[in-house]
C-alpha cells in the first residue's frame, strides 16, 4: 500500500516538475538533439579497399590525399593520407605546450595541489610555471645534461613532476617516466638501458629505494628530490636529519643528492640558451609494463604525442578541451593515456589539479578540485557503479527509484537527448554528481574494456559524456575513440584522424579478413619510432610500410566502428589442441558486477581451464542477506573456504558463458576464491592494472595444482 502511494506521489511530482520547467526542458532538448543529429552514427568512418584486397578504415575528418588536401574523394592510396599532426598552429612539439596554454589562458592558473589545511587548491599560474620550468631546465644543464640525453622521473603525479618534465622538453632532453610502484629490479633495468645519469624523485622514500639499489644504476650521478627541500622541512628535525643522512650516503656512493629548489637556484644563477626540439625528435621513452618479460622502451617523438592529443581535440569537436576546463590528475603519468590528457589540457590553457596521493580519497579530492575533465580506467568506474548500487540495495524503494531514473534517462539518450535538467537529475543524479565535484562534463576511458551497462548507467548518473578509447603505448594512447552522443556500446569507436586501421589474417586462430575479422594494424602520425635499443622487436612490431601490429583481433561493424574481440598474444593450447585467449575470457567475466578481478589459466597438459577469482563481496553480501545469511567480510580464511560463495561465482560465470556463447573448452571448470585481490605491490598487476600472468601463475602455483587434481 505504502509503495503504491509513493509511486502515485512520484508521478504527481514528475508531472508538476515537467509542467513548470517545460520551456527550459524544451530548449535543452532541442539543443542536445541538434548536437547529436550533427553526427551520422550509421557511417562513422570511411572504408577503402586497396588493389590487393585489403580493407582500410580511416576518419571522415582526415584531409584526404597529401598532394590534394581539398579532394573530397577517397584517396587511391590510404598510405598517402595527410594525417593530423597538430591542433594549434603554434604547438608542434611538447616544448610548445606551456607557451600555447599561457596565451590561451591569458596567464590563468596552470597546476595546483590540494591544501588540506584550508580545504582548497594552491595554484601556480602559467607564468609561474614557465619561470620555474626555465630555471629548472637551465639547472639541469649545469648538472651535465645535454640535448638527447635521458632524464628519469620516479614520482607520483605532482605539479613539480610537470615542471620537471616540461623543463626537459625545453632543452630536447628525453623524459623517462618510471612508475612509482615499479619494483627495484625493473627500475634498475630501465636506468641501465636508458643510461640515466639523473633521476627525479618526489619523496625521500623513493630516494632511499634508488640509493639501496645504486649498484644497479651504473650511470647515475645525480638524484633530485622535490618535496623535501631544506627550507620546507626545517620545522621537522627528524626529516632534516634523514635528508642529511641520505646526502651523506649518496656522497659515499659517488652520487649527489639535490633538492629541486637547489637545481632551480642553480639555473636562475646560470641562465642558458634554450635547445628547442623538432617534431621528429625523441620526447619520451615510455617503458611498457610487460606482463611476462622485461619492459620495452617505446620511443615517442614530439610529433607522436602532440598528434595524439590534437587528434582527440578534433574528434571532440565543439566539446574539445578549453581554457575553462579542469583536469584531476591521479592516473599514473607513466601511463601515456594520462600524459596525453594532461598535455592536451595544458595546451588548451586548462588547469590540472593533482590528487592528494591517496586513491581512497579521490572523491574528497574531486569535491575540492571540481574537475570538468576526469580521465578514467574501467576499474575506477566499476567501483563507482558498485558503490552507487550498494548504497541503495538495502531499500526496495531506493532501488526502484534508481532503476526508474536510469531507464528514463537512457530512453532520452537513445533518442539523441542528453539533458541534465530532468526531474531525475533533481531528485537523484545531482546528488551523485556532487560526490565528484559537480562539474564533470567529459570522461575518457582507456586501458581495458568496460561493461556497456556500467558505461550507460554512469553516462546518465554523472550527466556527462563518457568516451571509450582503444590504443596502446606504441601509438601513444588512443587510436580509436567512441563518438559524442553515441549510446551504443560493445565497440571502441572509430579511427581518429591521425591514423588509419586495417585488418590482416590470423589463420592460426581462424580469423580471416574475408570473414570480416583479423589482427588490428595501425598507421599514422601517432605510431612510435620503435623500441629503444631493440631493433629486432621493432621489426617484429612495425613493418617497413609503417604498420603497427597490435596483437589485438578486431572486426569492423557496419556503422564504421571497430570492436576488439580477441587477443593474438597471450594465447596457449590446451591438451586437445584448442587455442585459448585468456584475456578474452577474463574480459567476458569481468562484465559481471560480482567479479572484481579474474585470472584464467590453462595447462597445456590439461583439457580444461581454471581461474582465480576476486569476488565483489559487498554486492554478494547483499544477495546473501536476501537469503538470510551474513558474511564475515573481515575473515578471509572463512571467505576462501565458503562453498556457497564459490557456487555463486560459478553460477554467475555460467550465465556469462551463455551470454558470450563461449565454446565448451573456453568455459572455466573450477575456481579458487581470493578475497584479498591482486595488487601492483604484490607484483601481480602491471601499473596499468593488467594481469601479470607469469607472476600470477607462480603466486597461485599450489592452488592451480589443487584445482586440477580435484578435476582429474
C-alpha positions in Angstrom: 0.0 0.0 0.0 2.7 2.5 1.1 4.7 1.6 -2.0 1.7 2.3 -4.3 1.2 5.7 -2.6 4.9 6.5 -3.1 4.6 5.7 -6.8 1.5 8.0 -7.1 3.2 10.8 -5.3 6.3 10.4 -7.5 4.2 10.5 -10.7 2.4 13.7 -9.5 5.7 15.4 -8.6 7.2 14.4 -12.0 4.1 15.9 -13.8 4.3 19.1 -11.9 8.0 19.4 -12.5 7.8 18.9 -16.2 4.9 21.4 -16.5 6.8 24.1 -14.5 10.0 23.6 -16.4 8.5 22.8 -19.9 10.1 25.8 -21.6 13.6 25.2 -20.2 13.4 21.5 -20.9 12.2 22.0 -24.4 15.1 24.4 -25.2 17.5 21.9 -23.7 16.1 19.0 -25.7 16.3 21.0 -28.9 19.9 21.9 -28.1 21.1 18.4 -27.5 19.2 17.0 -30.4 20.9 19.5 -32.6 24.3 18.3 -31.4 23.5 14.6 -31.7 21.8 15.0 -35.1 25.0 16.6 -36.3 26.7 13.2 -36.2 25.9 10.4 -38.6 26.2 7.4 -36.4 25.3 5.0 -39.2 28.6 5.8 -41.1 31.2 6.9 -38.6 34.3 6.1 -40.7 35.3 5.6 -44.4 36.1 2.2 -45.9 38.7 1.8 -48.6 39.7 -1.3 -50.4 43.3 -1.4 -51.8 44.2 -3.1 -55.1 45.5 -6.2 -53.2 42.1 -6.6 -51.4 43.0 -5.1 -48.0 40.3 -3.2 -46.2 41.4 0.1 -44.6 39.3 2.4 -42.5 40.0 6.0 -41.6 38.3 9.0 -40.1 35.8 11.1 -42.1 37.8 14.1 -40.9 41.2 13.3 -42.4 42.5 15.6 -45.1 42.4 13.1 -47.9 45.4 13.0 -50.2 48.6 14.8 -49.0 49.1 16.2 -52.5 45.5 17.3 -52.9 44.1 18.0 -49.4 40.9 19.6 -50.8 39.9 16.5 -52.7 36.8 15.0 -51.2 37.2 11.7 -52.9 38.8 8.8 -51.0 42.5 8.6 -51.8 43.8 6.0 -54.2 46.3 5.0 -51.6 45.4 5.4 -47.9 49.1 5.4 -47.1 49.2 8.9 -48.5 46.6 10.3 -46.1 47.6 13.6 -44.7 47.4 12.6 -41.0 46.8 15.3 -38.5 50.0 16.3 -36.6 48.8 19.3 -34.6 45.6 21.2 -33.5 47.2 24.6 -32.7 49.5 26.1 -35.4 51.9 27.4 -32.7 52.0 24.0 -30.9 54.1 21.4 -32.9 56.2 19.9 -30.1 55.8 19.3 -26.4 58.0 22.3 -25.7 55.2 24.5 -27.2 52.5 23.2 -24.9 53.0 25.6 -21.9 53.6 28.7 -24.1 50.5 27.9 -26.1 48.5 27.3 -23.0 49.7 30.5 -21.4 48.4 32.5 -24.3 45.0 30.8 -24.4 44.6 31.0 -20.6 45.6 34.7 -20.6 48.0 33.7 -17.9 45.4 31.9 -15.8 46.1 29.1 -13.3 48.0 26.1 -14.6 48.8 23.4 -12.0 47.7 23.1 -8.4 48.0 20.8 -5.4 45.5 20.3 -2.6 46.0 22.3 0.6 44.4 20.1 3.3 44.6 22.8 5.9 42.3 25.2 4.1 40.5 22.5 2.0 41.4 24.3 -1.2 43.9 24.2 -4.0 47.2 26.1 -4.1 47.5 27.1 -7.8 50.5 28.2 -9.8 49.8 30.3 -12.9 51.2 29.5 -16.3 53.7 32.4 -15.9 55.0 31.0 -12.6 55.3 27.5 -14.1 57.2 28.8 -17.1 59.6 30.7 -14.9 60.3 27.6 -12.7 60.4 25.5 -15.8 63.1 27.7 -17.3 65.2 27.8 -14.1 65.0 24.0 -13.5 65.9 23.2 -17.1 68.9 25.5 -17.1 69.9 23.9 -13.8 69.8 20.5 -15.4 72.4 21.7 -18.0 74.6 22.7 -15.1 74.4 19.2 -13.8 75.8 17.9 -17.1 72.6 17.0 -19.0 72.5 17.9 -22.7 70.0 17.6 -25.6 69.1 14.0 -26.5 70.3 12.6 -23.1 67.8 11.0 -20.8 66.2 12.1 -17.6 64.3 9.8 -15.2 61.2 10.8 -13.3 60.4 8.4 -10.4 57.4 10.2 -8.9 53.7 10.3 -8.1 51.7 13.0 -10.0 52.6 16.4 -8.7 52.9 20.0 -10.0 56.7 19.5 -9.6 56.6 16.5 -11.9 55.1 18.6 -14.6 57.6 21.4 -14.1 60.5 19.0 -14.4 59.0 17.2 -17.4 58.5 20.3 -19.5 61.9 21.7 -18.4 63.4 18.7 -20.2 61.4 19.4 -23.4 62.8 23.0 -23.3 66.3 21.5 -23.9 65.4 18.5 -26.0 66.2 16.2 -23.1 64.4 12.8 -23.3 62.0 12.0 -20.5 61.9 8.5 -19.0 58.9 8.1 -16.8 59.3 5.4 -14.1 56.1 4.1 -12.4 56.1 4.9 -8.7 55.0 1.3 -8.0 57.6 -0.5 -10.0 59.9 -2.9 -8.2 63.6 -2.1 -7.8 64.7 -4.7 -10.4 62.6 -3.1 -13.1 63.7 0.4 -12.2 67.3 -0.8 -12.4 66.7 -2.3 -15.8 65.3 0.9 -17.1 68.0 3.0 -15.6 70.7 0.8 -17.1 69.2 0.6 -20.6 68.4 4.3 -20.8 71.8 5.2 -19.3 70.2 7.6 -16.7 72.6 10.0 -15.1 69.9 11.9 -13.3 66.7 10.7 -11.6 64.0 13.0 -10.2 62.1 11.7 -7.1 59.2 13.2 -5.2 59.8 11.7 -1.7 62.7 10.6 0.4 61.3 7.1 0.5 61.9 6.8 -3.3 65.4 8.3 -2.8 66.1 5.5 -0.4 64.9 3.0 -3.0 67.3 4.4 -5.5 70.3 4.5 -3.1 69.6 1.0 -1.9 70.0 -0.2 -5.5 72.7 2.2 -6.5 75.0 -0.6 -7.6 72.5 -1.4 -10.4 72.3 2.3 -11.5 75.8 2.3 -13.1 75.3 5.6 -15.0 73.7 7.5 -12.2 75.3 10.7 -10.9 72.5 12.9 -9.6 69.3 12.4 -7.6 66.9 15.3 -7.3 64.1 15.3 -4.7 61.2 17.7 -5.0 59.1 17.7 -1.8 61.8 17.9 0.8 64.0 20.9 0.1 66.0 22.3 3.0 63.6 25.2 3.8 60.3 23.2 3.7 61.4 20.6 6.2 63.3 22.8 8.6 60.5 22.6 11.1 60.8 18.8 11.2 64.2 17.9 12.6 63.7 14.2 12.0 63.2 14.7 8.3 66.0 17.2 8.2 68.3 14.6 9.8 67.0 11.9 7.5 67.8 14.1 4.5 71.3 14.9 5.7 71.9 11.2 6.3 70.8 10.4 2.7 73.0 13.1 1.4 76.0 11.5 3.1 75.0 8.1 1.9 74.7 9.4 -1.6 78.1 11.0 -1.4 79.6 7.8 -0.2 78.2 6.1 -3.3 79.7 8.8 -5.6 76.3 10.4 -6.1 74.9 13.9 -5.3 71.5 14.4 -3.8 69.9 17.8 -4.6 66.7 19.4 -3.7 64.5 20.7 -6.6 64.9 24.2 -5.1 68.7 24.0 -5.3 68.6 23.0 -9.0 66.2 25.9 -9.8 68.5 28.3 -8.0 71.4 26.9 -10.0 69.6 27.6 -13.2 68.5 31.0 -12.1 72.1 31.9 -11.5 73.3 30.4 -14.7 70.8 31.2 -17.5 71.3 29.1 -20.6 70.1 29.3 -24.2 67.2 27.0 -25.0 67.6 24.0 -27.2 64.1 23.5 -28.6 63.3 20.2 -30.2 61.9 19.5 -33.6 58.7 17.4 -34.2 60.6 14.3 -35.1 62.9 14.5 -32.1 62.5 12.0 -29.3 60.4 13.3 -26.4 59.6 10.3 -24.2 60.8 6.7 -23.9 57.8 5.0 -22.2 58.6 1.6 -20.9 55.6 -0.7 -21.3 54.8 -2.8 -18.3 55.4 -6.3 -19.7 53.1 -9.0 -18.3 55.8 -11.7 -18.7 59.2 -10.4 -19.9 61.3 -7.3 -19.4 59.7 -4.0 -20.2 60.2 -2.5 -23.7 61.1 1.2 -24.2 58.7 2.7 -26.6 60.3 5.7 -28.4 57.8 8.5 -28.8 58.6 11.7 -30.8 57.2 15.1 -30.0 55.0 14.8 -33.1 53.6 11.5 -31.9 52.4 12.9 -28.6 51.2 16.3 -30.0 49.4 14.5 -32.8 47.7 12.2 -30.3 46.1 15.0 -28.1 45.4 17.0 -31.2 43.5 14.3 -33.0 41.4 13.8 -29.9 40.7 17.6 -29.9 39.4 17.3 -33.5 37.3 14.3 -32.6 35.7 16.1 -29.6 34.7 18.9 -32.0 32.7 21.5 -30.0 33.2 19.5 -26.8 37.0 19.9 -27.1 39.1 20.8 -24.1 39.2 24.6 -23.4 40.7 27.1 -21.0 37.8 26.7 -18.7 38.5 23.0 -18.1 40.0 21.5 -15.0 41.6 18.0 -15.1 42.1 15.9 -11.9 45.5 14.1 -12.2 45.5 10.8 -10.4 46.2 8.1 -13.0 50.0 7.3 -13.2 51.9 9.7 -15.5 54.0 6.7 -16.5 50.9 5.7 -18.5 50.7 7.7 -21.8 46.9 7.9 -21.5 47.3 10.3 -18.6 50.2 12.2 -20.1 48.3 12.9 -23.3 45.2 14.1 -21.4 47.3 16.4 -19.3 49.3 17.7 -22.3 46.0 18.5 -24.2 44.6 20.2 -21.2 47.7 22.4 -20.7 47.9 23.3 -24.4 44.3 24.4 -24.3 45.0 26.7 -21.4 43.2 24.5 -18.9 44.1 23.7 -15.3 45.4 20.5 -13.7 44.6 19.8 -10.1 46.7 16.9 -8.5 45.1 14.5 -6.2 46.3 14.2 -2.6 48.1 10.9 -3.2 45.6 8.6 -1.6 43.2 7.0 -4.2 40.8 6.2 -1.4 40.3 10.0 -1.0 39.6 10.6 -4.7 36.0 11.6 -4.2 37.1 14.1 -1.5 39.8 15.4 -3.8 37.3 15.9 -6.6 35.0 17.9 -4.3 37.9 20.3 -3.7 39.4 20.4 -7.3 35.9 20.4 -9.0 37.2 18.8 -12.3 35.4 19.1 -15.6 37.7 16.5 -17.2 38.1 13.1 -15.5 40.3 10.6 -17.3 39.4 7.2 -16.0 40.0 3.4 -16.2 37.3 0.8 -16.1 38.3 -0.4 -12.6 37.5 3.1 -11.1 34.2 3.3 -13.0 33.2 -0.2 -11.9 33.9 0.7 -8.3 31.7 3.9 -8.6 28.9 1.8 -10.2 29.1 -0.9 -7.5 29.2 1.7 -4.7 26.1 3.5 -6.0 24.1 0.3 -6.2 25.5 -0.9 -2.9 24.1 2.2 -1.2 20.6 1.7 -2.4 20.4 -2.1 -2.3 19.1 -2.2 1.2 16.0 -0.3 0.3 13.5 -1.6 -2.3 12.1 2.0 -2.8 15.5 3.5 -3.4 16.4 0.7 -5.8 13.2 1.2 -7.7 13.7 4.9 -8.0 17.3 4.5 -9.2 16.3 1.9 -11.8 13.4 4.0 -13.0 15.5 7.1 -13.2 18.2 5.3 -15.2 15.7 3.8 -17.6 14.0 7.1 -18.2 17.3 8.9 -18.9 18.6 6.1 -21.1 15.5 6.4 -23.3 16.2 10.1 -23.8 19.8 9.3 -24.6 18.8 6.7 -27.2 16.7 9.4 -28.9 19.6 11.8 -29.1 18.7 13.8 -26.0 21.4 14.3 -23.4 19.9 16.6 -20.7 21.0 17.3 -17.2 17.8 19.3 -16.2 15.4 16.4 -15.8 13.3 15.6 -12.7 15.5 12.6 -12.1 18.6 14.8 -12.0 17.0 17.0 -9.4 15.8 14.0 -7.3 18.7 11.6 -7.6 21.5 12.2 -10.1 22.6 15.6 -8.9 23.5 14.1 -5.6 25.7 11.5 -7.3 27.4 14.2 -9.4 28.1 16.2 -6.2 30.3 13.4 -5.0 32.6 14.1 -7.9 32.7 17.8 -7.6 29.5 18.5 -9.5 31.2 19.8 -12.7 32.5 16.7 -14.6 31.5 17.0 -18.3 33.8 14.6 -20.0 35.3 11.2 -19.0 37.6 9.4 -21.4 38.1 5.8 -20.5 41.1 3.7 -21.5 43.4 0.7 -20.8 40.8 -2.0 -20.7 37.2 -2.9 -21.9 34.3 -1.6 -19.9 30.9 -3.2 -19.4 28.2 -1.5 -21.6 25.6 -1.4 -18.8 28.1 0.3 -16.5 29.0 2.8 -19.2 25.5 3.9 -20.0 24.4 3.9 -16.4 27.2 6.3 -15.5 26.6 8.5 -18.5 23.1 9.0 -17.1 24.1 9.2 -13.4 27.1 11.5 -13.8 25.4 13.5 -16.6 28.4 13.7 -18.8 29.9 12.3 -22.0 31.9 9.1 -21.4 34.0 8.1 -24.3 35.8 4.8 -24.6 39.1 4.6 -26.4 41.4 1.9 -27.8 45.1 2.0 -28.4 48.4 1.1 -26.9 51.7 2.8 -25.9 53.1 2.1 -29.3 50.6 4.5 -30.8 50.9 6.9 -27.8 47.5 6.2 -26.3 44.2 6.2 -28.3 43.9 5.3 -32.0 40.1 5.0 -31.9 37.5 6.7 -29.7 33.7 6.5 -29.5 31.7 9.4 -30.7 29.9 12.1 -28.7 26.3 11.2 -28.1 26.6 7.6 -29.5 24.9 5.5 -26.8 25.6 2.1 -28.3 28.3 0.1 -26.5 30.4 -3.0 -27.1 32.8 -1.3 -29.5 35.8 1.1 -29.2 34.7 3.8 -31.6 36.2 5.0 -34.9 39.8 5.7 -36.2 41.0 9.2 -35.2 42.2 11.5 -37.9 45.9 10.8 -37.0 45.7 7.2 -38.1 44.0 4.6 -40.3 43.3 1.0 -39.4 43.3 -2.3 -41.4 42.9 -5.9 -40.5 45.1 -8.8 -41.6 44.5 -12.6 -41.5 45.4 -14.7 -38.4 44.9 -18.1 -39.9 46.2 -20.0 -36.8 43.2 -18.6 -34.9 40.8 -18.8 -37.8 40.4 -15.1 -38.1 40.2 -14.1 -41.8 39.7 -10.7 -43.3 37.3 -12.3 -45.9 35.1 -13.0 -42.9 35.4 -9.5 -41.5 37.9 -10.3 -38.7 41.7 -10.1 -38.3 44.6 -8.6 -36.4 44.3 -4.8 -36.0 47.1 -2.8 -37.7 47.5 1.0 -37.1 49.4 3.5 -39.3 49.7 7.3 -38.9 51.4 10.2 -37.2 50.8 8.6 -33.7 52.8 5.4 -34.4 56.0 5.3 -32.4 59.6 5.2 -33.7 60.2 1.7 -32.4 61.6 0.1 -29.2 64.7 1.6 -27.6 67.9 -0.4 -28.4 65.8 -3.3 -29.6 65.7 -3.3 -33.5 64.6 -7.0 -33.5 61.4 -6.4 -31.6 60.8 -3.1 -33.5 60.9 -5.0 -36.8 58.6 -7.7 -35.4 56.0 -5.0 -34.4 56.2 -2.3 -37.1 56.7 -3.3 -40.7 58.6 -1.4 -43.4 55.4 0.4 -44.5 54.9 1.8 -41.0 52.0 -0.5 -40.0 51.9 -1.3 -36.2 50.9 -4.8 -35.5 48.8 -4.5 -32.3 48.3 -8.2 -31.4 44.6 -7.5 -31.0 41.9 -9.2 -33.0 39.2 -6.9 -34.3 36.2 -6.6 -36.6 34.6 -3.6 -38.3 30.9 -3.0 -37.6 28.6 -1.8 -40.3 28.4 1.7 -38.8 32.2 2.1 -39.2 33.1 1.4 -35.5 35.6 -1.3 -34.5 35.2 -4.0 -32.0 38.0 -5.8 -30.3 37.1 -9.4 -30.0 40.2 -11.3 -29.0 44.0 -11.1 -28.4 46.6 -12.7 -30.6 49.2 -12.6 -27.9 48.8 -14.4 -24.5 47.3 -17.4 -26.3 48.1 -21.0 -25.4 46.9 -24.5 -26.4 45.1 -26.9 -24.2 45.9 -30.6 -24.3 43.3 -31.3 -27.0 45.0 -28.7 -29.3 42.4 -25.9 -28.9 43.8 -22.3 -28.8 42.8 -20.2 -25.7 42.9 -16.4 -25.4 42.6 -16.0 -21.6 42.2 -12.2 -21.7 39.1 -12.6 -23.9 37.6 -14.9 -21.3 38.6 -12.7 -18.5 37.0 -9.6 -20.2 33.7 -11.5 -20.5 33.6 -12.5 -16.9 34.7 -9.0 -15.7 31.4 -7.8 -17.1 29.7 -9.4 -14.1 29.2 -7.0 -11.2 30.0 -9.8 -8.8 33.6 -10.3 -10.1 36.2 -7.7 -9.3 39.3 -9.5 -10.8 39.9 -12.8 -12.5 43.0 -14.8 -13.7 42.2 -17.5 -16.2 44.8 -20.3 -16.5 45.2 -23.3 -18.7 47.8 -26.0 -18.6 48.9 -27.3 -22.0 48.8 -30.9 -20.5 45.2 -30.4 -19.3 42.0 -30.2 -21.2 40.2 -27.5 -19.3 40.5 -24.1 -17.8 40.6 -23.0 -14.1 40.5 -19.5 -12.6 41.4 -17.4 -9.6 38.5 -15.0 -8.8 38.4 -11.9 -6.6 34.7 -11.5 -5.8 32.8 -8.3 -5.2 32.0 -9.2 -1.7 30.0 -6.1 -1.0 27.4 -6.9 -3.7 27.5 -10.7 -2.9 26.7 -9.8 0.7 23.6 -8.0 -0.4 22.4 -11.1 -2.3 23.2 -13.4 0.7 21.2 -11.1 3.0 18.1 -11.8 1.0 18.8 -15.4 1.7 19.0 -14.8 5.4 22.8 -15.2 5.5 25.5 -12.7 6.6 29.1 -13.0 5.5 32.0 -12.0 7.8 33.9 -9.8 5.3 36.9 -9.5 7.6 37.7 -13.2 7.7 39.5 -14.0 4.5 40.1 -17.6 5.5 36.4 -18.2 6.0 35.6 -16.5 2.8 38.1 -18.6 0.8 36.6 -21.7 2.2 32.9 -20.7 1.8 31.4 -23.2 -0.7 28.3 -21.0 -1.2 30.4 -18.1 -2.4 32.2 -20.4 -4.8 29.0 -21.9 -6.0 27.5 -18.4 -6.5 30.5 -17.3 -8.6 30.4 -20.5 -10.7 26.7 -19.9 -11.4 27.4 -16.3 -12.4 30.2 -17.4 -14.7 28.0 -20.0 -16.3 25.5 -17.2 -17.0 28.1 -15.2 -18.8 29.3 -18.3 -20.6 25.9 -18.4 -22.2 25.6 -14.7 -22.9 29.0 -14.7 -24.7 28.3 -18.1 -26.3 31.7 -19.5 -25.2 32.7 -22.8 -26.6 32.9 -25.7 -24.2 36.7 -25.6 -24.0 36.6 -21.9 -23.2 34.5 -22.4 -20.1 36.2 -22.3 -16.7 35.6 -25.6 -14.8 36.7 -24.6 -11.3 37.7 -21.5 -9.4 39.7 -20.5 -6.3 38.2 -17.6 -4.4 40.8 -15.0 -3.4 39.2 -12.2 -1.3 42.4 -10.1 -0.9 42.6 -9.0 -4.5 45.5 -8.8 -7.0 47.7 -5.7 -6.4 50.5 -3.9 -8.0 52.5 -4.0 -4.8 52.5 -7.8 -4.8 53.7 -7.8 -8.4 50.5 -9.4 -9.6 49.4 -6.5 -11.7 51.2 -4.1 -14.1 51.0 -0.4 -13.2 48.2 -0.2 -15.8 46.3 -2.9 -13.8 46.7 -5.7 -16.3 47.3 -9.2 -15.1 51.0 -10.3 -14.8 50.3 -13.8 -16.0 53.7 -15.3 -15.1 53.6 -13.8 -11.6 50.0 -14.9 -11.0 50.9 -18.4 -12.1 53.7 -18.6 -9.6 51.8 -16.9 -6.8 48.9 -19.4 -7.1 51.0 -22.4 -8.0 49.7 -24.6 -5.3 46.1 -23.6 -5.8 46.4 -24.4 -9.5 47.8 -27.8 -8.7 44.9 -28.4 -6.2 42.2 -27.3 -8.6 43.5 -29.6 -11.4 43.9 -32.5 -9.0 40.2 -32.2 -8.0 39.1 -32.2 -11.6 41.0 -35.3 -12.6 
